[in-house]
Amino acid sequence: MPFRPDPPAPPLVGRAPQARRLDELTARLHAGHGGALVLVGEPGAGKTALLTRLLARLRDVTVLAATGFEAESALPFATLGDLLRPLLPGLGELPEPQARALGTALALTGAAGPVEPYAVCLATLTLLTAAAERQPVLVVVDDAGWIDRPSRDALLFTARRVEHDAAGLVLAVRDPVPPEFVAAGADPVRLDGLTPAATGDLLDRLRPGRVAAGVRADLWTATGGNPGALTELGHALGDDQLGGAAALPDPLPIGAGLRDAFAERLAPLPPATRTALLTAALAASDDAGTVTAALDDLGAGPAALAGAVSCGLLVQRGGQARLAHPLLRAAVRHAAAPAERRRVYDALAGAATGAARAWYRAAELAGADEAAAAELVAAAGTLRRHAGFAGAARALHRAAELAGDRETYVRRMLAAAADAQMCGQLPEASSWLGEALPAALEPALHAEVALAYGWVLNRCGTPGRAREILVAAAQRLGDTDPHRAAGLWCAAVNPALTSGRVRDAAGYAGRAVTMLDRDGARAEGAPARTVLAQALAVRGRIAGAGRLLDEDRAYLEALDPLRDGELLAMTGLTRLWLGRTAEAQATLLRVVRAARRAGALGPLSRALLFSAMARYDTGDWAVGLAEAAHLTEAAPLAGPGAVHGLTLFRGAAAGLRHLAAGAPAEAITCLEPVRDFVAHSGADNPAACGWESDLVEAYRTAGRLPQAHRQLDALAERARIGDLPAPRADVALHRALLADDPVRFERAPAHPHPFDQARMLLAYGEMPGRRDDAVPHLRRALSIFRRLGAEPFVRRTAALLAGAGPRRGPDPVSLLARLTPRELQVACAVADGLSNPEAAQALFLSRKTVETHLSSAYRKLGVRSRTQLVRYLAEAGVSGSSPTADRLALPAERPPVGDLPEAGPPGPGQG
C-alpha cells in the first residue's frame, strides 16, 4: 500500500544518529552512489517518524514509497506495484522478457503463463537503475516485514546490486531484523529505547510543564523509552497522573497493555464510529472506497468515517483511510465481539473481488465450511498462475483448515506444502506435512504424505527425522504396494547418507532394487539402482557402483536436468567419487544450465557444490571459487539445508586448514574424529574426501610415526579395494616419504590432483637434509601453488627456495587469483563476447556495476582492452569458461523461486 506518513508528525527526539545515517545515504545518492539501510526497532520506536522526516527533506530525488500491510502480505507483488507505479511508463523500454514478466506480475497484461520471478527481479533493477541515470532514486518501505514475499525478493535482489548506481533503499522492519535483509547487504540502523533524558524531553514536548520528574523516571522504566508508548501515554494519562498528584495505573499499559490503552479510547465512541474503526482495522487495504462500501452495507455510511477521523483515531487522505497507529488495529479487533467482526468481514467480502473476497469470507471461521474453502482453492489456482506460489500455499492451507472431511484436509495440506516448497518456504511445508501425516489413514495417501514430508525434513537439515519417517512409511506398506514402498526406501537413502548411516543407505537402496526386481519391474528400477550406486560409492564399493551406473547409462542420459536435477546432481557426485571426473563435470553442467534458467535453487546449489569439488580435484580453482561464491548466495535462497554434506567434510576442511598453517597437532585433533566417524558410518571411499592422506601427513610431521604407518596401512587397504588412482598415488608417495627414500619417491606415480601432487613435492622438500636435490621439486610445487592461488603453500614453498636463486615473477594464473569472484565472473562474461549491457543482464547486475568490476579487473591484470583480457584469460587456462550467454534468452516459463546466482561453471575440461 502507499506510504503512510505520521500525520501530524510526532516529535522526533533522541534520533539524531539515525537521522544522520539517512542524510548520509541521501548525500551518496547525489554523488552517484547507492546503498541500502534497514531501520530496525520495536513497534513505536519511531521508524515511521524518521521516514516521514527523510521524505520531507528530499530534494531532486525520485521517491518511491510504500508501507507493508499484514493483510496484503498474501497478495503477491502488491507492494511492488505500489512502488513502481511512477516508473511504469518506461516498461516498454525494458527487454521483452522482463517487460512481459513484470506486466504479468502487476496484472498490466494478460498472463501467458506463470510469472517469471527472476525476470521480475531483473526488470525491477533495470527500471530503478535506468531512472537513477536521470535523477537519484530512493525506495522507502515502512513495515517492510509485512510486504508480500515476491515484492520483498525483488527489492532485496535490487538492494544487492545498486552500490554503483544513484539508487538507494530504506526499509523499516520490526526487531529482530529478518536475516534475509542483512544478507542482502542492507546496513542495519537500530532504534533502541530513548534515554531517560530524551524521554523527559519527549514528554515535555507532548505535555509542556505537566510531567513531574519522578513520573518521567517511572514512565521511562515502564516503557523502556519506547517513543510510541510514551506518546500514547502522554495523551491518555490525566494531568493529575502526569503531575504526580494521582497514582499511575499499575501496571502501566505498555507492550501488550498498550492495546488496552487504545481500547479505553474506544469505549466512549458512538457505535457507528467504532464500526468504522473496526472496518478499517479488518480491511486488507487502506482504500477508502472499499471501507466506505463496506460501511454502506453495514448501515454506517460516510458519517461514521468522519467521526473516526474527528476523534483522531483514523486518518483519511488521498483516497486512503487508515488507523492513526498500527497498534490500534489489535486494540480495535480485541475490543469487538466475534459476531461483530464476522459481520464486518462479510461486508468487506461484499465489497471485494477475487482472492481478497475469498480471504474475507474465510476469516475467523470456526469449523468446516466447504463453500468458503472452495473459494480459497479457486483463489489459489489464480494466484499460482498469475502471482506465484506463496499466496497459493496460504490459501490452500486455510482451505484445508475449513475442509469437511479428513481426506480432503490431507490432500489440501499436501498441495499447500507443495506450493510452499516451490517458493522456498520449507519450514511452513514441514509444519503442514507434519500435521497432515497422522491424519492420512489410507495407505497410499499416507505414503504420499510421508514421501513429501521426508524430502522436506531432509532439506530443512533434519535428516535423522526424515529417515525415520520414510523408513516407517515403507515398513508400513511392506510388500502390499512394492512400487510405493520402493520409492520410500529410495527416498530414505539420501537422509541416511547425510546423517552418516552409510551402511543403512546401501541397505535401503538394495531393498528397493530387490522389491522391484521381484515384482517383475526391473525396467522401472533404474532410479533405485542409481541411488544404490550412490550408497555403494560412499561405501567404497567402486566396481559395483560403476557397474550399476554403466548399466543404466541410457536412463541417466534421458533424465530431464530440471525435473530430475536432484538425482542427476547426486549422480554427478557419485561419478566424481568413482574417479570419473570428466563424466561428473558433464553431468553437473547439464543440471547447472537447466537449473539456472529455471531458477531451481535446490538442484542448482547442489550441482554448484559438487562442481566446485570437481574443480578442486582438477586444479581449476579460479572457476571453482567463483562457483563457491554463487553457492553462498544460492544455498540460503534455496531454503535451510539446501546444501548437504557429511560430518567428515567439516572436519577434513578444518584439518587441512591447520596443516596449511604448519600446525599438525591441531590438524590431528580435527581429523581423528573424522576417522572415527568413518569407522562408525561405513563411508569407506578414500576418494570421497582427502582426510586420510591428510591424517597420515599430520602424524608424520608431528613425529608420530607409528600412528602414521598404521593409518597408511588402513588407507592402502581401502585403496586396494577401490582401485582408484588418487588413493593409490597417496599410498605410494606417503610410503616413500615415511621411508625417506628419494628413489622410491621419484618412481611413485604422479598424483592425478594437482594440489595434492604439489603438496607431496613440498613435503619432500621439507624433509630434513633435503636441499639441493629438492629444488626442482619445490619449483614445480611453487608453480602449481601459484596457479591455484594456494597462498599459504606459496609462502611455505617460497621460503624454502629463498636461497636457491632468482625468483620467478608471477605467472598469469597467480595474478588471476587476485580477482574477486565477482570480478572473475565479469571478466569471463566479457571473454565470452558479451557486451557490458549483455553481461549485466546475464549476471543480474546493473550496467554500472559491470563497468566497475571490469575496470578493476583490467587494473589488477594490467590489461587495457577486451582483446588483451581474452588473451590473458586464455593464457591462464580459463578462456571461454563462463556459460553466461545461455542466460540472455529467458524462457517463457520458469518456476518462481528465490534469487538466481550470478554466474555459472565452465564446461567440462575447460578452465
N, C-alpha and C positions, 0 to 999 in steps of 0.2 A: 504494500500500500504506500501512497505518497508519504514523504517525511512529515512528521508531526512535531513542530517546534513547541517549546514551552510557552503558552500564552496566558498571562504575561510571564516573561522570563523571570524565574526566581533569582534572588540574589546569588551571585557566583562568588563564594567565599572559600578561601583555602585551596584554590585550584590553580594557583599561578604556575607551578611547574608543568602541570598538564597542559595548560593553555599555551605555554611556551613551546612545547613539543608540537602542537598543532600549527603554531605560527611558523616554526622551522620547516615543517613539511610544505606549507604554502610557499615559503621562500624558495625551496628546492624546485617546486613546480615552475616558478617564474624563471629559474635558472636552467630549465630544460631537463631536469632530472625527476624521476618518480620515486614512489615508495608506498608503503602500506603501514598503517598504525591500527591497533586494536585497543579501544578503550575498555578496560575491564573493571567491573565493580559490582557490588550487590545492588539490588533494586533500591532506587532512591539515592544512589551515590552521586548523582549529578551528571551522568553521561549525556542525557538529552540537553541539559543546560549548556554543557561545553560545546556540543554540536550546534546548538542554536547560536551561541556566540561566534563560533567559527564561520557559519554561513553568513551571519550579519556583517562580518568583516571582509569577506572575499570581494575582490575587485578584478575584473578582466579574467575571470575563470568560468569555464563551463561547469555548472554544478548539476550533478545527477544524484538526487537524494530520495531515499525511501525509508520506510520503517517496517520491520518484521512484525508479523501478527500471528499469534499462535493458531487461530482458526484458519489461516490461509496456508499454514505450513504443509498441508496435504494437497495444495493446488500447485502442481509443477509450473515453474517459470513465471509465477505471479509477480515476484519481486523483480525479476529480470525485465519483465515487460514494463513495469513502472519506471525502472531506471533508464532503460534505453529508448523510451518513447521520444525524447527530443532528438535522438540521433537516427531514428528510423528513416527519415528522408534519404539518408545515404545508403540504405540497404541495397539498392540496385548497383552500387559501385563495388560490392563485395564479389569475390569469386562465386560462381554459380552454386557449387555445393554448400558453401557457407550461407549464402542468401536463402537457399531453399530450406536448409535445416533451421535457421533462425526464424524464417517466416512460418514454418510449420509449428515450431515450438511456441510462438507467440500468437498462434491462431490467426495469422495475417493472410495465409494462403491455404489452399486445400492440401490435405495430407496425402502425399504419395506413398507413404509408408511410415514406419516408426521413426521417431525423432533420432537424429544422429548427434549424440551428445558432444562428441569431440568437435564436430563441425560447429555446433552451437558455441562451445567454448572458444574456438578459434575465431568465429565471427564476432563474439563479444570483444576479444582482444583487438581484432582488426578495426572494429568501429571506434573503440576508445583511442587507440594509438593514432588512427587517421585524424580524429577530431583534435587530438593533442598537437598535431603538427600545425594546426591553425591557431589554437588557443589552449592554454593549460586546462586540463580536465580533472575534476575531483569527484569521486564517487563517495557518497556518505550514506551509510546504512545504520540506523538505530535499531536496537533489539535484533541484531543480526543472528542471534541464536534461534530466532523463530522463523527465519526465512525458509522457504522450501528448499529441499536438498539440491535439485538441479540448478537453481539460481545460485546457491552457495558455491557449488562446484565450479560454475563458470566464473564467479568473482574471485575465488581463490586461485584458479588457473591463471587468471589475469594478474593477480597480485604478485605471482612469482616471476612475472615477465615484463614489468614496466620500469625497472630500475633505470633504464636509459631512455625513457620517454617522459614527456611532461604530463604524466598521468599518475594520479595518486588515489588511494583508497583509505577511508577511515571507517572502521567497523566498530560498533559498540555492542558488547556482549556482557552477560551476567557472569559473575565469578562462580566457578573457576572457568578460565578461558578454555574453550574446546581445543584439544591438541591439534586438530587439523588447521586451525588458524595460525598457530605457531609454526607448524610445518610448512605453511605457505610463505613464511618469511615476514609476516606482519609483526612489527615490533610492539610488544605489549606496553601500554601506558596505564598503570594501575591507579584507581581512585579508592584509596583507603578512607577510613573514617576521619572526620575532621579532628584536629587537635582541640584541647579544652579552650584555648584562646580563640580559635576560629569558630568554635561552637558558640561562644559568647558573642562574637561579632555577628554571626548569623541571626541569633535570637534578638539582638539589639536592633538589627535592621527590620526584622519582622514585627516586633512589638517594642518600639523605642521607649526606653525608660521604664518598662513594665516588668522586666525579669530580674529577680534578685540574684545576687552572686551565688548563694547556696543552691538555688533552683537550677542555675546554669550547670553547676557541677553535677547535680543529680540527673539532669536530663542528658548530659554528656555520658555519664556512666550507664544510664539505662538504654541509650540508643547506640552507643559505640560511635557517636559522632556522625551517624547517617543523616545526610542533609535532607533527604526526603521525609524521613520520620520526624526530624526536628521541625521542618517546615509545617507538616500537617499538625503536629502537636502545638506549634506556635499559634496556629489558627484555632485549634479545637479547645485548648485549655482556657479557662477563665482568668480574668485579671487577678483574682484573689489567689488562685493556684500559682500563677506565674510569679506573683509578688511575694509568695511565701506565707500569705495570711491563711490560706487553706491548704490542707494536705493534698499532695499529688495522688492521683489514683494509684492503688497498689494491687497488682503490678501495673506499671505503665503500659499502654497498648503499643508495644514495639514488635517488630518481626511479624509473627502470626497475629499478635494482638492488634497490629495496625489495621487489620481488616475490621476489627470490632470498632475502632475509632471511626472508620468510614461508615460503618453500619449505623452508628449513633447519629451521624449527619443525615442518614436516610430516613430515620424514624419520623421526624416531623413533616416530611414532604407529603403532598397530596398523592393519592393512589395513582393518578394519571402520570405524574412526574416520575414516580418510582417505576411505573411500567415503561416509560420512555428510556429510563436509565437501564433497566433490565434488557430491553430490546437492543440497545447499543452494546451492552456487555456481551450478549449472546450472538450478535451478528458476526458473520465471517469476514466482513469488511467494514470500512468506515463510510461506505457510500450512503449519503443521506437519503437518496431516493429509495433504497431498499428498506432502510429503517422507517422512513415515512410511510411507505406502502404497507409494511407490517403493522404499524401503529393504526393506520386507517382500518385495517382488517380487525384490529383489536378494539376499535371504537374510541381510541385516544386522540388521534389526529395531530396536526402540526402544533396545536396549542401545548400539547404535552412536551414536545421537543423544546419549545420556547421556555416553558417552565424549568426544564432541566438546565438550560443554558443560563437562565437568570439566577439560579441558585449557585452557579459556579462549578457544578459537577460535570457539565457537558460543554464541549467546545464545538461550535458549528462554524465552518469556514470553507469557502470554495467548493461547495458540494459535498463536503465531508462532515461527518458527525462522529465525534469520539469522546470517550470519557476523559476527564481532565487529568487523571493519573492512572497508570496501569494497574496499581494495586486496588483501585476502585472496582475493577472487574470482579476480583474474588469476593470483595465485600458485598457487591450488589447481588451476585449469584447466591452467596451464602444466605443473604437476608430474605431471599424469595423462597416460597414454598415450592415443592416439586411440581405440584399441579399447575402453579403459575408459570414455572419455567417451561413445562410442556406446552401450555397454551401459546407462549411466545414463540417457541420453536416451530409450532405448526403455522403460525402466522408468517414467520420468516420463510418457511418452506413454500408457502403460497406465493411469496414474492420472488422466489429464486428459481433457477433452472439448472439442469444438468447435475454435475457432481455435488454442487453446493446444496441443491434441493435434497439429494439423497442423504447427505450428511445431516441436514437439519431434521429430516424425518426420523433418522436412526438415533439422534442424540438422546442420551439418558433413558433409552427404552430398557425396560427390565423384562427378561423372559423372551420367549420366541416370538418373532414377528417376521413371517416369510415375505410379506409384501414389502416391508422396508428392506429386508435382506436382498430380495430380488433386484430392487432398485440400486442397491450398492454394488451388486455383481455386475449389472449393466454399466454402472459408472466406472467400475474397474476396467472393463473392456475398453471403454472410451479413453480413459486415462492411459492405459497401456499403449494404445495405438497412437495417441497424439501427444502425450506429455511425459511418458516414462513410467518406470515400474514402481517407484516409491509410493506414489499415490494409489496405484492399483493394489499394492500389498496392504496398505492400511484399510482400504475399502473392503477387500476380501476378508481381512481379519475381523473387522466389525461385522461383516455379513455372517461369518462363522459363529460369532457370539450370539447372533439372532436366529441361528438355524433351529428348525423344529425337530430334527432327529439326529441321532448320533453319527450316522454315516455321512450325512450332508455336512455336519460340523467338521468331521475329519477331512473330507475332501476339500472344503474351503480353506481349512488351515494349511493343508498341503499346497494348495495353489497359492495362498498368500506367502508361504515360505519360499516357494519357487520364484515369485516376483521379487521378494526381498533379497534373495541370493543374486539375482540379476543386477541389482543396483548396489551390491556390496554391503547390504545390511545383514551381515551374518549373525550378530548377536540376537537380533529380532527373530530371524529364521530359526535359530537354535531354540529359543524360548518357545516359539509357537509349535514347533515339531515335538518338543518335549511334552507340551500339554496334549498334543493330539495322539501321541503313541499309545498311552493307556486306554484311550477311547476307541482305538482301531481294533475291534474284536475279530473281524473276518480275516482269515489267514493271509489272503493275497493283499488286502489293504494294509494289514499290519506290516507285511514285508515291504510294501512300497514306502510306507512312512519311515520304517527303520532304515531303509537304504538311504533315503534323503537325510534323515537325522544323523546317521553315522558320517556321511560325507561332510555335513556342515560342522559337526563336532570336531572332526579331524582338521578342517580348515580353521576352526576357531582356536586351535592349539591345545585341544584335549584329546589326543589320540588314544589314550588308555580307555577313556569312557566310550569313544567311538567304536573301538574294537569290541568292547563288552556288548554294546547294543547290537552290532552286526552279527557277532557270533551267537548271541542268544536268539536272534531272529532266525538265523539259519538253522540252528538246532531245533527251534520250534516247528519249522517246516519239515525237517527230516527229509525222507525220501518221497513225501507225498507230492511235492512240486519241485523236481530236480532243477529245472531251469531257473526258477526264482532263488532257490537255495544256493545254486552255484554262483549266481550274481552276488548274493550276500557274502559268500565265502571270498570271492574275488575282491569285493569292496573292503573286506577286513584286512587284506594284505598290506596296503599302504599304512593304515594306522598301526599295524603290528611292527612294520619296519621302522616307522617314525618313533615308536616308543621303545625300540630296542629288542623286540621279541622276534628275532630273525628266524629262528627255528620254527616258531609258530607260524610265521608268514608263509614259509615254504610249505608247511603242512596244510594251511588253509587253501593255498593255490592248488596243491596236489589233490586235495579232496574235491575241489571244483572240477578239475580235469577228469578225475575218475568218475564223478557223478554223470557228467555229460557223455563220456565215452560209453558208460554202462547203459545210458538211455538211448544210445544209437545216434547221438548228435555230435559226432566228432567235428564236423564242419563248423558247428556253432561254438566249438570250444576254443577257437583261436584267442579270444580275449583272455580266457582263463590260462591258456598256455603262455601268453605274453606276460601276465603278472607272475606266473610261476618262474619264468626266465629271470624276471627281476629279483625274485627272492633267492633263486639259486645263485645268481651273480653275486649278491651280497654274501651269501654263504661261502663263496669261493669255489662253487661247483661250475667252473668255467666252461668245460666241454659240454655239459648238459644244457647250460643256459644258451650257449651259442647254437647248439643243435636245434633247440626249440625256436629260436628266432629265425634260423635259416629255413626251417620247415614252413613257417608262416610268413615268409617274406612278402609274398603276393598280397596277403591280407593286410600287412602293415603298410605297404606302399599304396593300397587303395583307401586307407583311412583318410577322413577329412581332417586337415590340420587345424580347423577351428572347432568343429563339433567334438572331435576326438583329441583335442590338443593336450589334455592332461595325460592321456595314455601314451601319446607319441612323445611327449617330453620325457616321461619316465623311461620309455624305450630308448631315447637318445642317451640318457644317463646309463642305462644298462649296457649299451654298446660301448660307452666310454669305459666302464668298468671291465669290459671284456677285452680292452685294448684295441678296439675298432674305432679309433679316433675320427677318421675321415667319415665313416658311416654315421657316427654320432653327430658330428657337426652338420652333415647334410640333413639329418632328421630334425635337429633342433632349429635349423634355419627355416625349414618349412613352417614350423609352429610359430616362430618369431614373426615372420612376414604376415601370416594369416591373422595371428592374434593382434598384431599392431594395427592392421587395417580395421579390424572389428572392435578394437578396444577391449578385448577379453583379457583382463589383467591377471586372472588366476593362471591360465596357461602361459601367458607372456612372462610373468615373474619367474615361474619355474624354468621355462626354456632359457631365459637370460641367465639365471643362476648356473644352470648346467653348461651353457655355452661358455660362460666365464671360467668354469672349471676346466673345460677342454682347452681354452686359451692358456690357462696356467700350465697345462702339460706341454702344449706345443711351443710355448715361448712367445705367443702373441700377446704380451702383457699390455701393451698400449691400448689395443682394442678391448681386451678383457676388462681393463679398468674403466673404460667408457661404458661397457655393458653393466658393470657393477654400479656405476653411477645411476644408470637408468633404473636398475633394480631397486635402489634405495627409494626411488620415487614411486615405482610401480607397486612394490610389495605392500606398503601401508594402504594404498588406494584399493588394492585387491581385497583388503579385509585382514583381520588378525589371522595369523597362521598361514598367510598366503605362500610363504617360502618355508619348506620343511627341511630338516636336517637331523641327523642322529647326534647324540651326545659327543661321539668321537670327533666330529668336525671342530667343535668349540675347543676341546682340549688339545687337539692337534695344532690348531692355529696358535693357541697360547704357547705351546711348546716350541714351535718354530720361531715365534717372536723372541723368546728367551735365548734360543740358540743363535739367532742373528745378533743379539746383544752380547754374545760371549758369556752367557750365564747358564752353563749346563745343569747345575744343581736345581735351579728354578725350573728348567725345562723338564727335568726328571719328575719333579713334583706335579707338573701338569700332565705328563704323558703316562705315568704309571696308572692313574685312574682310567685312562683310555684303554690301556692294556687289559685291565680288569673288566671294563665294560664289554670289550670284545669277547673275552672268555665267557662272560655270562650270556651275552646276546647271541653269539654264533655268527657275528659279522667277520668271517674269516678271509675275505678277499683282500689281499695286501695292496691291490691296486685301487681299492675304494678310497683310500686315504693314506698319506705317506707317514703316518705316525710311527710305524715300527722301525723304519730306517732311521727316523729322527731319534728314536729312543736308543738305538744302537750307538749313534753318534754321540748322544748326550752321555751315555755310560762311558764311552771310550775317552772323550775329552775330559770327563770328571775323574778319570783314573780308576773307574770301577770295571776293570777288565773282565773278571768272571761273569758279572751280570751282562756285559756286552756280548760275550761269547754265547751265553745261554739264550739271549734274545735273538742273536743272529741265527742260531740253530733253529729256533722256532720260525723265524722268517724264511729260512731255507726250506723247511718242510712245507710251508704254505706255498712258496714259490714253485716247489716241485709239483705239488698237486695242481696248481692253476696253470703252470707253464706259460706265464706271461713275461714279455721281455723286460719290462721295468723292474719287477721284483728280482728277476734273475741277475740283472746288472747290479742292483743294490747288493745282493749277496756277494757276488764276485769282487766288487770294489771294496766292500767293507772287510772281507777276508784279507785282501791284500794290505789294507791299512792296518788292521789288527796285527798282521804278521810283519809289518814294516818291510815289505818285500817289493822293491821297485820293479823287478822283472815281472812279478805276478800282476802288479798294478798296470804295467804297460800292456800286458796280454789280455786284461779283463775287457769284456765287451763294453763299448761306449753306451752310456745311458741314453735312452730314447727321449728323455725330457731334458731340454737344455739347462734349466735351472739346477736340476739335480746333478747333471754332469759337471756343471761349473762348481757346485759345492764339493763334489768329490775331488776335483782338481785343487780347489782351495785347501781342502783337508790334507791332501798330500803335501802341499807347500807349507802347511803349518806344522807338519811333523818335526820333532826336534832333529837338528842336524841336516835338514833339507834346505839347501840354499841354491847352489849353482844349478843342480840338475832339476830343481823345481821351477826355475824361472820361465821356461816355455809353457809349463802347465799353468802357472799363475797368470801369464799374459793372456792365454786362451780364456781362463776363468774371468779375468777382468773385462775382456771384450764382451763375453756373454752377459755378465752382470750389468755392464753399461747399457747394452742393447735392451735388456729387460727393465732397466731402471731400478734395480735392486740396490738402493743406495747403501744400506748397512754393509752389505757384502762388497760393494765397490770400495768403501773406505778400508775395510779389513785387508782386501787384496792389494790395494794401492800402497798400504803401509808396508806390506811385505816386499813390494817391488821398489820401495823408495830409493834404495841404494843400488838398484840394478841397472841404471842407465836412464837416458832421457825418457820422459813420459809422453805418451801419445796424446794428441788433442782429442776432444770428444767427437765421436762419430755422430752421424745424423740421428740414430736412434736415441743416443743419450740426450741429445738436445730435445728430441721429440718428447721425452719423458718430462720435460719442464712444462709442457702444456697442461692446463687443467682439462678434466674430462669434457667440459662444455666446449673449450677451445678446440679440442681434437675433433669433436662432433662436427663443428662448423667447418674446420679445415677439410675433413673427409667429404663433407657435402659439396664443398667447392671443388674438390678434386674429382668428384663425380660429374662435374659440369653444370651444377646448379647455379643460377644467378642468386644474388642476395635475397630478392623477394621470394624466389622459389625455395631457397634454403630456410627462410623464415617460416614459410607455410609448412614445409616438410618437418621441421624441428619444433613447431609450435612455439616460436619465439617472435618477437617483434623485429622489424627490419633493422631498427637502430641497434638492438641487442646483437644481431648477427654481425653488423658492421663493427661493433665494439670488440667482440671476440675475435673476429678475423684480423683486425688491426693488431690486437695483442699477439696473436699467433705469428703474424708477419714479423713483429718486433723480436719475439723470442727466438725465432728460427733464422733471422737475418735475411729474409727474402723480401722482395719488393713487388712481385707480381703474381698473378694466378699461375702463370706458366712455371715460374720458379717454384711455387708451392707444390704443384703437381709433380715436378721433377724431384723435389726434396722428399715428398712422401713416397715416391717410387723407390728412391734410394734406401729409405727406411723400411721398405717392405710392406707399407700399408696403403699403397695406391689403389683407389677404387674399392676401398673396404667398407664403404657405408652405403647400404641399400636405401638411402633416403629418397631417391627418386620414386620408389614404389609408393610413397605417400601422397604424391601430388594429386592422384586421381582418387578422391574419396568415393567409396562405394555408395550405391543408392540406399542400402540398408545396412545397419550395424547395430548390435545390441547396445543400449545405453548403459555404460558403466564408467565410473570414476574418471581418471585423468590418464593421458597417454604418455609413456616415457618418450624421451625426446631424441632418440637415435636408436639404431639397431646394429646387430653384429655384422661383421663381414662374412662373405661367403666362405665355404669350406676351402681350406688350403690357402686362403688369402691372408694378408696382414703380416 
